[in-house]
């Protein structure tokens, strides 16, 4: 600040001017001007250690609150009813094909793995194991599903399965089976040998659709077993043929002969070259 009398520069906290000795309070009272207010020191801001310590304390309090166990219910209180888990909707209305076991896959993939190990040594790739091809094997087996069969039957020009209207007063259920001369409504029977007839309530058809028991696959289907085998074998011969196997090997060859790739990268390329071959083995195993 500057002195109002002589104009000399003065410190803000001084009561009088060091140059002329005038008292600032008396000068302000005679001149009618407000005395210059002494500035109070600014409030000190919290430093970084304080902020970090506060954050740690708040975090510890939140963690202790979350980890605190819920209070035990009183013996007189009624037990809380837990909601039942929602059942996921299955895409397939009928069971999948016979499950593929790892032991069966290893036995059928053994000749293929012998050839793959020889190629791994030639190209400098890491050797393949049965676990590297079992996913392709299972994909080929599970691809022969009821949905695939329906598409194949439509492509072959087969007529759709017959549909019967739902009778008035008939029992309710997704399936009805004639067992021992009596109709039973509810789930799908697991043993088709004791069932004379089995029908499925079709959602799109709006009526009962006849099902046929397939002993080879041990499942119910809208198509008879001989018809399903004929359609599936034609599908395997068309989509999983030797030409497709040659295409897989041709696509993987540039990576197998590339000297810049690692052994693991070449192993992935070698695995891709056996995709169709492993899928074909799985499909043929499901058809046996």
N, C-alpha and C positions, 0 to 999 in steps of 0.2 A: 504494500500500500504506500501511498505518498502522503506527506504531511499537508493538511489543509491550509497551513499558515505559510510555510516557506517552500513547500513542494519537494522537500528532500525525501528520498526513499527510506522507508522505515519497515521494520519487521511487523508482521500482523499482530503479534501478541504483546507488543510494547504498549504501556499506558500513556507515554509521553514521547515527543519527538527528541531524538538525541542531538539534533542540530541546533534547534531554536529553543528547546525546553518547553514548548507549549503542551498543556495537558489536553488530551483529546476529548475527555468527558466535559471539561469546562468549556472548551472551544465549541463543542456541540451544543451545550446548553445556552451560551450567549448568542450563537448564530442561528439557533433554531433547527439545525440539521440533526439527523439521527447519527448517533455514534456508530462508527464502524464496528460491526459485530465481529468478535474474534471467532475464527473458524475452529470448529471442533474437529479433532482428528477423525478421519474416516474410519468407519467400522472395519475392523480387520476381517478379511475373508478367510474361510477355513482352508487350510493347506491340503496338499495331496495325501499326506499320512492320515489326516483326520477323515477325509472322504473314504479312503480305503478301509480304515478301521470301522467306520459306520456301516459300510456295505457288508463287511464280514459279519458284523453283529446281526444285521437284518437278515442275511442269508441263513445264519445259524438258527435264528428264531423261526424262519419259515420252514426249514428242514425239520426241526423238532416238532413243529405243528403238524406237518404232513406225515411224519413217521409215528405219530401218537396213535396207538390202537384204538378202534372204536369202543365205546363203552359197552360193557357186558349187559345183555338184556336182563331185566328183572325176572325172577321166576314166575311172577304172576302175569307178566305181560304175554300176549299172544305172539307166537313166532311169526316173524315177517315172512310173507309169501314172496318167494323169488320168482321173477317172470320166467316162463319156459322159453328156452332158446328157439329162435325162429328156424324152421326147417328150410334149408336151401332147396330151391326148385331144381329138379334134375332135368337136364335137357332131353335125355332119353326116356321114353315112356316104358321101354322094355329093358331087361337086363343086358349088360354088355356081353361080348363073347366070353369063352372060357378064359380065366385069368392065365397070364403067361408067368411061369415060374422061372427064377434065375437059373436053376439047375438045368431045365430043358433048354434054355437059351444058350448056356455055355456048351452043352453037348452038340447042339446043331451048328453053333458058330465055330467049333474047334477047327474044322478044315480051313475055313476062311481065315482064321487067325494065324495058322501056320504059313499060309501064303503072304499074309500081311507082315509077318515078322521078317520074312526073306526080303520083301520089298523095302522094309525099314532099314535093313543093313545096306542095301544097294544105294538108297537115296540119302542115307545119313539121318534118318528120322528116329525119334524115340519109339520103342516098340508099342504096339497096341495090345490092350487087354480086353477081356470079354466085357468088362464094364463100359468100355468105350463104344461098343456097338449094341449093347442090350436095349438102349433107348430106341434105336431104329428098328430093332427086332420087335419090340412091343408095339411100336407104332404100326407096323405092318399087320400085326395080329388084331389089334383093336380097331383098325380101319374097316374091318369087315363087320360093321354094325348094322342094326336094323334100319337106320337112316340111309346108309349106303345101299342097302338092299332095295329100299323103296325107290331110290333114284335109278338104280340099275333096271328095276322092273319097268319103270316108266320109259326109260330109254329103249328098252326092248319091245315096247308096245304091248305089254301085258295088261289085261283089264284090271281095274282096281278090285280089291276084295269086296265081296258082297256085304251089304249093310242091312240089318234088321231094325225096324222101329222099336222104340221102347214101349212096352205095353203099359196100359193104365194100371196103377196099383202095384207095379213091379218093384222088387227090392232095390235099394239104393247101394251103390258101390262102383268103383272103377272097373271091376271085373266080376264075372259070374261064371261059375264052373258047375258042371253036372257031375256029381260024385255020388255013386250008390243010388242013382235014381232020384236024387234031390238036388235042387239048385242052391248053390251057396254064393252069397254076395260078399265082396270085400277085396282082400288082397289077391295077388297073383299066386296060384299054387306053385310050389317048388318042385313037386314030383308029378310029371305029366303022365306017368304010367297008370295012375289010378283015376285019371280024369277022362271022362267020355267026351265032353265038349268044354270049350273054354271060349269066352267072348270078352271083348274089351269095349268099354263105352267110349266111342270115338268123339273127341271134342269137335273136330271139324266136320265129321260125317253126321253128327247129331243122332247116332243110333249105335247098335251093337255091331262090332266087327269081329269076324271069326278069327281065332288064333289057332295055330298048328304047333304041336310039340315037335322039336327037332332033337332027337336023341344024341346026334353027334355033337352038337353044341350045348346040349342040356339047357335049352331055353325055349321060350315061346316066341313065335313069329307069325306075321300075317301071311307068310308064304310057306309052302311045304319044303321039306328038307332037300329033296332032289332038285327042285326048282332053284332053291337058294344056292346049292352047290354049283349048279351050272352057271348062274349069274356071277358068282364070286370068282370062279375059275377064269371066266372070260375077262373079268375086270383085272385080275392079277396078270394074265398074259398080255393085256394091252398096256397097262400103266407101269408094271414092274418087269419089263421085258429085258432081254439082253442088250437091246439098243440103248435103253436108258442107263444100264450099267456102264456101257462104253462111253456114254456122254459124261457120266460122273468122273470116270477116270481121265478123260480128256480135259475136263475142266480143272482137275487137280494137278495135272502133270506140270504146268509151268511153275507152280510153287514147289513141287517136289525136286525139280532140277535147279532151282535157284540157289546158288552157293551162298548168297547173303543171308538167307533165312536160318534161324536156329533150329535145333532138333525138335523142340516143342512145336514150333510153327509148322514144320514139315509133318509132324505127327497129326496135327489138326487137318492138314490137307489130305493125308493118307486116310484119316477117318471119314472125311467127306467122300472120298472115292469109293467107299464101301457102303454108302447110304442105301442105294437101291438094292444091292445084294442082300444086306441084312434085313431090309423090309420084306423082301421076297421070301426069305427063310421064315420070318415070323408069320406071314400070311399063309404059307404052305403048311406050317405047323398047326395053325388054327383050322385048316380045312381037313386035316387028317382025322 
